[in-house]
Amino acid sequence: MAGVAGRLARLWCSGALSSPLQVTRFPALQLHLCGPAMRASQKDFENALNQVKLLKKDPGNEVKLKLYALYKQETARRNYVDLVSSLSASSESSIQVTPAADRKQPGSDALVVTSQDGITTITLNRPDKKNALTTQMYHDIILALEAASKDDSAITVLTGNGDYYCSGNDLTNFTDIPPGGVEEKARSGAVLLRDFVDCFIDFPKPLVAVVNGPAVGISVTILGLFDIVYATDRATFHTPFSHLGQSPEGCSSYTFPKIMGPSKATEMLVFGKKLTAREACTQGLVTEVFPDSTFQKEVWVRLKAYSKLPPNAMRISKQVIRNTEKEKLHAINAEESNVLRERWLSDECMNAVVSFLSKKAKL
Ligand SMILES: CCCCCC/C=C/C(=O)SCCNC(=O)CCNC(=O)[C@H](O)C(C)(C)COP(=O)(O)OP(=O)(O)OC[C@H]1O[C@@H](n2cnc3c(N)ncnc32)[C@H](O)[C@@H]1OP(=O)(O)O
C-alpha cells in the first residue's frame, strides 16, 4: 500500500493501541478498541500492520487523518509513561504527576489574559507550536473578547508568546473527527469560524494587534478587523490558502482588497505571497513597524499612553468609524465560512493537511 497510510501504519507499530476510536472504511483494520480489557496486543497490532502493507487500495484521507490521531495519542501515552518512569526512578522526587484525566483540558493554558494599566492583553501561549490555534483556543478567545468588551480596560491587545505571533489554524484540528464524520467536522468548524470572526467584527473597544513575529493564515486575515496593527520588523504575513486547498476567511475577501487594492490582495490571498512587515505596512495592513530590539518597549509605552485617553470617547469614535460596515462584514463572514466548509471536504484540502501531518510526524 502506497502513501501516507502505509507510513503512518509503520510508525503505528511502535506500541499497542487503546483508543475507543473505530477505524471504519478500512476493513482490514476493523479494530474496535474500547478500553484496556480489549486493548490490541502487540501481536494483533503487527498483524494489522502486515494487512495494511498488503492493501492495494488507498484507504482515503479520512482514514489517514484518523491514523494520524491514533499515532499522536500513542506518542502522548508513551511520553506520559516515560515521564512517570523517570519520576519513579527517583524515590526522593517531590514532583506530583496528575493523571491525564484529572488535568485541565488541553488548551486551557494556551491563552493568557491579563489586565493592567487600562489594557487587557490576550496572549497566545503555545510557543513550541508557533501559537497555532487549537479548537479550544478559538472558544477561549471568543470568551476572552466577550469579557474584555465588558471590563474596565480602555484598549484590548492580542499578541503572541515566543518567536511567532501565530501560525494560524492548528492543522491537527482536522484529525479530531466526530462520530458524524468529516462532514460534521466541517459543519461545526464553519459555525465556530463564523462565531469567532463575528466577535472581532462586533468588538466595541479599540483592538490592537501586537505582532511579535511571523503571522500565518487566520491570524493574518483577521488583522483587517483590528483598529491598529503594530509589528516587529521580524514579522511576516502569509496566507497560503491555495497551497492548503482552502479559501480566505476573517472577512479578508472584503477587507484586503479595500485596504491594499484587489491586485495586491490577490497576490496574498490567492497566490500566497508572503509579505515582510515593511511591505505589509506600505500596503496598509500594518500601522507601524518597529525594530525588533525595541519593539516591546516602544509599543507598550505607546499603548499605555493611549489607554489613558477617555475610554467612552474612544469606544464611541471606534463605533462611528466601524459601524457602517458591520452588517456587510457579518454577511461576508457567513459566506466565507460556508465556502470554507465545502473546501475542507475537498481532496485538495485533505491532501494538503495529510501531507503536513505526515511531514510533521516524520513519516
Ligand atoms: C474554527 C476553525 C477555523 C479555521 C479557519 C481557517 C484557518 C486557516 C489557516 O489558518 S491556514 C494556515 C494554517 N497554518 C499553516 O499552514 C502553517 C503550518 N506550519 C508551518 O508551515 C510551519 O510550522 C511554520 C512555517 C509555521 C514554522 O516553521 P518552523 O519554524 O520550521 O517550525 P516548525 O515547523 O518546526 O514548528 C514547530 C512545531 O509547531 C508545529 N506547528 C506549527 N504550526 C502549526 C500549525 N498551523 N498546525 C499544527 N502544528 C503546527 C510544527 O508542526 C512543529 O511541531 P512538532 O514540534 O513537530 O510537533
Ligand as a Chemical Component Dictionary entry (heavy atoms), coordinates in Angstrom:
data_LIG
# 
_chem_comp.id                   LIG 
_chem_comp.type                 NON-POLYMER 
_chem_comp.pdbx_formal_charge   0 
_chem_comp.three_letter_code    LIG 
# 
loop_
_chem_comp_atom.comp_id 
_chem_comp_atom.atom_id 
_chem_comp_atom.alt_atom_id 
_chem_comp_atom.type_symbol 
_chem_comp_atom.charge 
_chem_comp_atom.model_Cartn_x 
_chem_comp_atom.model_Cartn_y 
_chem_comp_atom.model_Cartn_z 
_chem_comp_atom.pdbx_ordinal 
LIG C1  C1  C 0 -12.599 27.046 13.642 1  
LIG C2  C2  C 0 -11.661 26.732 12.546 2  
LIG C3  C3  C 0 -11.231 27.944 11.819 3  
LIG C4  C4  C 0 -10.240 27.654 10.765 4  
LIG C5  C5  C 0 -10.040 28.819 9.908  5  
LIG C6  C6  C 0 -9.175  28.566 8.719  6  
LIG C7  C7  C 0 -7.803  28.895 9.032  7  
LIG C8  C8  C 0 -6.887  28.771 8.108  8  
LIG C9  C9  C 0 -5.480  28.968 8.409  9  
LIG O1  O1  O 0 -5.049  29.492 9.404  10 
LIG S1  S1  S 0 -4.483  28.370 7.191  11 
LIG C10 C10 C 0 -2.866  28.406 7.882  12 
LIG C11 C11 C 0 -2.566  27.144 8.614  13 
LIG N1  N1  N 0 -1.183  27.170 9.048  14 
LIG C12 C12 C 0 -0.181  26.659 8.349  15 
LIG O2  O2  O 0 -0.338  26.112 7.277  16 
LIG C13 C13 C 0 1.176   26.725 8.974  17 
LIG C14 C14 C 0 1.754   25.352 9.171  18 
LIG N2  N2  N 0 3.055   25.441 9.802  19 
LIG C15 C15 C 0 4.175   25.702 9.119  20 
LIG O3  O3  O 0 4.175   25.872 7.924  21 
LIG C16 C16 C 0 5.437   25.789 9.913  22 
LIG O4  O4  O 0 5.279   25.062 11.101 23 
LIG C17 C17 C 0 5.822   27.254 10.258 24 
LIG C18 C18 C 0 6.251   27.958 8.958  25 
LIG C19 C19 C 0 4.682   27.988 10.912 26 
LIG C20 C20 C 0 7.024   27.266 11.231 27 
LIG O5  O5  O 0 8.089   26.510 10.670 28 
LIG P1  P1  P 0 9.394   26.225 11.565 29 
LIG O6  O6  O 0 9.951   27.479 12.061 30 
LIG O7  O7  O 0 10.258  25.331 10.740 31 
LIG O8  O8  O 0 8.843   25.447 12.839 32 
LIG P2  P2  P 0 8.221   24.002 12.913 33 
LIG O9  O9  O 0 7.516   23.671 11.638 34 
LIG O10 O10 O 0 9.243   23.042 13.397 35 
LIG O11 O11 O 0 7.076   24.218 14.037 36 
LIG C21 C21 C 0 7.286   23.908 15.404 37 
LIG C22 C22 C 0 6.172   22.991 15.854 38 
LIG O12 O12 O 0 4.926   23.675 15.688 39 
LIG C23 C23 C 0 4.041   22.887 14.881 40 
LIG N3  N3  N 0 3.167   23.771 14.125 41 
LIG C24 C24 C 0 3.453   24.975 13.629 42 
LIG N4  N4  N 0 2.386   25.483 13.012 43 
LIG C25 C25 C 0 1.408   24.571 13.110 44 
LIG C26 C26 C 0 0.071   24.524 12.657 45 
LIG N5  N5  N 0 -0.501  25.551 11.986 46 
LIG N6  N6  N 0 -0.660  23.442 12.935 47 
LIG C27 C27 C 0 -0.124  22.416 13.633 48 
LIG N7  N7  N 0 1.139   22.385 14.095 49 
LIG C28 C28 C 0 1.897   23.471 13.827 50 
LIG C29 C29 C 0 5.016   22.128 13.976 51 
LIG O13 O13 O 0 4.373   21.026 13.398 52 
LIG C30 C30 C 0 6.071   21.743 14.984 53 
LIG O14 O14 O 0 5.514   20.728 15.780 54 
LIG P3  P3  P 0 6.394   19.494 16.291 55 
LIG O15 O15 O 0 7.425   20.081 17.191 56 
LIG O16 O16 O 0 6.982   18.860 15.056 57 
LIG O17 O17 O 0 5.408   18.606 16.994 58 
# 
loop_
_chem_comp_bond.comp_id 
_chem_comp_bond.atom_id_1 
_chem_comp_bond.atom_id_2 
_chem_comp_bond.value_order 
_chem_comp_bond.pdbx_ordinal 
LIG C1  C2  SING 1  
LIG C2  C3  SING 2  
LIG C3  C4  SING 3  
LIG C4  C5  SING 4  
LIG C5  C6  SING 5  
LIG C6  C7  SING 6  
LIG C7  C8  DOUB 7  
LIG C8  C9  SING 8  
LIG C9  O1  DOUB 9  
LIG C9  S1  SING 10 
LIG S1  C10 SING 11 
LIG C10 C11 SING 12 
LIG C11 N1  SING 13 
LIG N1  C12 SING 14 
LIG C12 O2  DOUB 15 
LIG C12 C13 SING 16 
LIG C13 C14 SING 17 
LIG C14 N2  SING 18 
LIG N2  C15 SING 19 
LIG C15 O3  DOUB 20 
LIG C15 C16 SING 21 
LIG C16 O4  SING 22 
LIG C16 C17 SING 23 
LIG C17 C18 SING 24 
LIG C17 C19 SING 25 
LIG C17 C20 SING 26 
LIG C20 O5  SING 27 
LIG O5  P1  SING 28 
LIG P1  O6  DOUB 29 
LIG P1  O7  SING 30 
LIG P1  O8  SING 31 
LIG O8  P2  SING 32 
LIG P2  O9  DOUB 33 
LIG P2  O10 SING 34 
LIG P2  O11 SING 35 
LIG O11 C21 SING 36 
LIG C21 C22 SING 37 
LIG C22 O12 SING 38 
LIG C22 C30 SING 39 
LIG O12 C23 SING 40 
LIG C23 N3  SING 41 
LIG C23 C29 SING 42 
LIG N3  C24 SING 43 
LIG N3  C28 SING 44 
LIG C24 N4  DOUB 45 
LIG N4  C25 SING 46 
LIG C25 C26 SING 47 
LIG C25 C28 DOUB 48 
LIG C26 N5  SING 49 
LIG C26 N6  DOUB 50 
LIG N6  C27 SING 51 
LIG C27 N7  DOUB 52 
LIG N7  C28 SING 53 
LIG C29 O13 SING 54 
LIG C29 C30 SING 55 
LIG C30 O14 SING 56 
LIG O14 P3  SING 57 
LIG P3  O15 DOUB 58 
LIG P3  O16 SING 59 
LIG P3  O17 SING 60 
# 
